[in-house]
Amino acid sequence: MGLFGFLKPSAYIRQQAVTRGVLGGSKRWMVIAVLAYSPRLVRRLLGRTEMVVAREPMRSGQILRIEALGDLPRAERKAMRRSK
């Protein structure tokens, strides 16, 4: 859990859930483990969320062009998250 793990109660609960529930066989802690890890699992399975880049009204006669940028480097992804 690390030196300051006690500052995060959720980390302690997850650790106890794995130790006592998954490895220890306690049904109560097993349920807590499922509840604690299911949001992470769902996020990982569903992938990234969509991102709105621009929103502008279109007039008749205008053309919309959509291009994929591909995978951005890690530093650019972090910068985009900070700018939100």
Protein Blocks (a to p, Z undefined) as FASTA:
>chain_A
ZZmlmmmmklmmmmmmmmmmmmnopaklmmmmmmmmmmmmmmmmnopadddfbdcdddeh
iacddddebjadfklmmmmmmmZZ
